[in-house]
Amino acid sequence: MYQYHTLNNGIRIVFRQKESIVAHAGVYVNVGSRDEQGAEEGLAHFIEHSIFKGTTHRKSYHILNRIDGVGGELNAFTTKESTCIYTTSLSIHLERCLELMSDIIFNSNFPENEIAKEKDVVLEEINSYEDYPAELIYDDFEYLAFEGHPLAHNILGTKKNVKKFTTNFIREFFTRNYTPDRMVITVVGNIDFKKLVRILEHYFGCYKPLTSSIDRSTPPQFHQFNTTIHKKTHQVHALIGCSAYNSFDEKKVGFTLINNLLGGPAMNSRLNVAIREKYGFCYTIESQYTPFTDAGLFYIYAGIEPEAKEKYIELVLKELNRFKEKPLSTLQLHTAQQQLIAQIAIDNDLSLNEMQSIGKAHLLYNRVDTLEEMSNDIESITAQEIQDIANELFVDNNLSFLFYN
């Protein structure tokens, strides 16, 4: 199903043939906000912005017009452990997209005049983000959980740091981290794989096989906390969470199943039924599981009326205890497994989502599981494993609370 190739300079390729007039392509780089130190905080995200501002061959306008001018999309995003630059276009313009991404990644020159303007853009992005407590609370939770470690960094960085970024400072970080051995090219579209490899050899394989070490310090033990931050909000924004499994832990699949059953996107999630549908305490309630390479976090979020806060906490803890005290029945387990498998299949039916998911997987594991393989892993989870995981993670000394009140 997936085809692989490694260029002579170490760049890895993962490809999925799909009959469509639209093609999606991306370059994943194994560098994110956790790779920043001190004054670099926010630099990976700032590079994501400024990488489009000029190369040795193109001005900013020419970069933006190259894909947008044929009706496509050029975009990027940064996480704590990776950066992705990607395009969506008609299949006939795929080579144009790949050539442009190659130019951006290997020839960006970060001109001072463009950097000065982009600082204002990022500062406004930070201001805008601070106006959304439902998103900001996750960063504050991670700051408290990983305090003193780079994983605690807000991906956007600080205003103080952003104002000080210079072209030379950006180039030094970029040269040190954005090397071919840390890159994966991912493509989903209708093109012959041999032809795709030839195109990528031409535009990406011509660069030197530079390497760089990934020197990531191990996160400290999870800092438990119960914190209230006073903000002028109409609701109480509540986040209850705990440490969880990293990306390589064998219990990751089982906990993913718990998370989906507890507060996943379906309207029949346990939290949605027990709290929103039964009591009407909130409009939004959800749980999220974020695994990193060497750590993991689990969170339950809701925006609730102030007078419902204590009852809400009681109900959440009750749902967590259900997993600990009583194993899932055979029917409950089977239903939960089939629901998760279907959600993964439907999500990856969107080619853009599939392109991003296989790129991330290949970057992390150097392989991509097929839907059949993922289904087998999910269906192999037992009710006893689910109960054991819950009893390991959902304990009082592992739960933390953060409220905006």
Disulfide bonds with the S-S distance in Angstrom:
none
